């Protein structure tokens, strides 16, 4: 009796497993990096991060894609403030403020023709933008600020697979962050040079 029961359970488990649909393969994506690994020492006592934006709804027909990214944009900018800036002074504060974080999918108009049935048209545009402001406050030499914004856009076809979609979004995100890093360093060199400590 026990042998029959074991056989029945084994067959049932096998049937359940056979009926399961395999999950789509999800690619392993690297962490978002920055244009430069160097740390900029600032003549301030502290470097802080704050988000100055509200998580409002994205207007239709666009769709918010931040939840589909490999990392939350706020977290990446916060990590940027830790890895790229270093407090090396005794007075004042450098505030890194996230002003804009927008990653959306915008549907594109596709031609409804006989020819379109046999072509792989670009159906969606992925758009990403980040804007950051760096403020120097409470410093004996005065206050200052620098701002930068980066934007990238990529159109994709109707036939995009799950893995290709993830990789495309990740590449777009990385390009936005790289451009922002470069622009911020340029803006800081121009507007915050008094607080950048050079060796």
C-alpha positions in Angstrom: 0.0 0.0 0.0 2.8 2.4 0.9 4.7 1.6 -2.3 1.6 2.5 -4.4 1.1 5.7 -2.5 4.8 6.7 -3.1 4.4 5.9 -6.8 1.2 8.0 -7.1 2.9 11.0 -5.4 5.9 10.7 -7.6 3.8 10.6 -10.8 1.7 13.5 -9.6 4.8 15.6 -8.9 6.2 14.7 -12.3 2.9 15.8 -14.0 2.9 19.1 -12.2 6.5 19.8 -13.1 5.9 18.9 -16.7 2.9 21.3 -16.9 5.0 24.3 -15.6 6.0 26.8 -18.1 9.6 27.8 -17.9 10.2 31.3 -16.7 11.9 33.7 -19.2 15.7 33.9 -18.8 16.6 37.2 -17.1 20.0 38.5 -17.8 22.5 39.4 -15.1 23.1 43.1 -15.3 26.2 44.9 -13.9 25.8 47.7 -11.3 25.4 51.2 -12.7 28.8 52.8 -12.8 30.1 56.3 -13.1 32.2 58.1 -15.8 35.1 58.5 -13.4 36.2 56.4 -10.4 38.0 59.4 -8.8 36.8 61.0 -5.6 36.6 64.8 -5.5 37.6 66.1 -2.0 35.6 69.1 -1.1 36.4 71.8 1.5 33.3 71.0 3.5 32.6 69.1 6.8 29.7 67.0 5.3 28.2 65.7 2.1 24.5 65.0 2.2 21.9 63.7 -0.2 18.2 64.7 -0.6 15.5 64.1 -3.1 13.8 67.3 -4.1 11.2 65.7 -6.4 7.7 64.3 -5.7 6.9 60.8 -7.1 3.9 62.0 -9.2 2.1 59.9 -11.7 3.3 59.8 -15.3 0.7 61.2 -17.7 -0.7 58.7 -20.2 0.1 57.3 -22.7 3.7 57.3 -21.2 4.4 54.6 -18.6 6.7 55.0 -15.6 9.7 52.7 -16.1 11.7 53.4 -13.0 10.4 50.2 -11.3 11.7 48.2 -14.3 15.3 49.5 -14.0 18.1 47.4 -12.4 18.5 50.0 -9.6 16.3 52.7 -8.2 17.6 56.1 -9.7 17.5 57.8 -6.3 19.8 55.1 -4.9 22.3 55.5 -7.7 22.5 59.3 -7.3 22.9 58.8 -3.5 25.7 56.3 -4.2 27.2 58.9 -6.6 27.3 61.5 -3.7 29.1 58.9 -1.5 31.6 57.6 -4.1 32.4 60.7 -6.1 32.4 63.4 -3.4 34.3 63.4 -0.1 34.1 65.8 2.8 37.7 66.9 3.6 37.2 70.2 5.4 36.1 71.6 8.7 33.1 73.9 7.8 30.1 73.9 5.6 28.0 71.3 3.8 27.7 70.0 0.3 24.1 69.1 -0.5 23.4 66.8 -3.4 19.8 67.3 -4.4 18.0 65.1 -7.0 15.8 67.5 -9.0 14.5 65.2 -11.7 14.2 61.4 -12.2 12.2 60.4 -15.2 12.4 57.1 -17.0 9.3 56.4 -19.2 8.1 54.3 -22.1 6.3 56.3 -24.8 4.3 54.4 -27.4 5.0 55.5 -31.0 2.5 55.7 -33.9 2.9 52.7 -36.2 1.7 52.6 -39.7 -1.4 50.4 -40.2 -0.7 49.3 -43.7 -0.3 45.9 -45.4 3.5 46.5 -45.6 3.6 47.1 -41.8 2.4 43.5 -41.3 5.7 42.3 -42.6 8.0 44.8 -41.0 9.3 45.1 -37.5 8.5 48.7 -36.7 9.8 50.9 -33.9 6.9 50.8 -31.5 8.2 52.3 -28.2 10.6 55.1 -27.2 12.4 54.7 -23.9 13.3 58.1 -22.4 15.4 58.8 -19.4 16.6 61.9 -17.6 18.2 62.9 -14.4 19.0 66.3 -13.0 21.1 67.1 -9.9 22.0 70.3 -8.0 25.0 70.5 -5.7 24.8 73.3 -3.1 27.6 74.5 -0.8 26.1 76.1 2.3 27.1 77.4 5.7 30.7 77.9 4.6 32.9 80.8 5.8 33.8 81.7 2.2 30.2 81.9 1.1 27.7 79.7 -0.7 27.7 78.2 -4.2 25.9 75.8 -6.5 26.2 73.8 -9.7 23.5 72.0 -11.7 23.5 69.4 -14.4 20.9 67.4 -16.4 21.3 64.5 -18.7 18.7 63.0 -21.2 18.8 60.0 -23.5 16.2 58.4 -25.8 16.1 55.0 -27.5 13.4 53.6 -29.8 12.8 49.8 -29.8 10.9 47.5 -32.2 7.7 45.5 -31.5 9.6 42.2 -31.4 11.8 43.1 -28.4 12.2 40.2 -26.1 12.1 40.3 -22.2 15.9 40.1 -22.0 16.5 42.6 -24.7 14.1 45.0 -23.0 15.9 44.7 -19.7 19.3 45.2 -21.4 18.1 48.2 -23.4 16.7 49.9 -20.3 19.9 49.2 -18.4 22.1 50.6 -21.2 19.9 53.7 -21.4 20.1 54.1 -17.6 23.9 53.7 -17.7 24.2 56.3 -20.5 22.1 58.8 -18.5 24.2 58.3 -15.4 27.5 58.5 -17.3 26.5 61.8 -19.0 25.3 63.2 -15.7 28.6 62.3 -14.0 30.6 64.0 -16.7 28.4 67.1 -16.7 28.4 67.5 -12.9 32.2 67.4 -12.8 32.4 70.0 -15.5 29.8 72.3 -13.8 31.6 71.8 -10.4 34.9 72.8 -12.0 33.4 75.9 -13.3 31.1 77.0 -10.4 32.4 75.3 -7.3 36.2 75.4 -7.9 36.8 77.3 -4.7 35.7 74.3 -2.7 37.4 71.5 -4.7 40.7 70.6 -2.9 43.4 69.7 -5.4 46.6 67.8 -4.3 
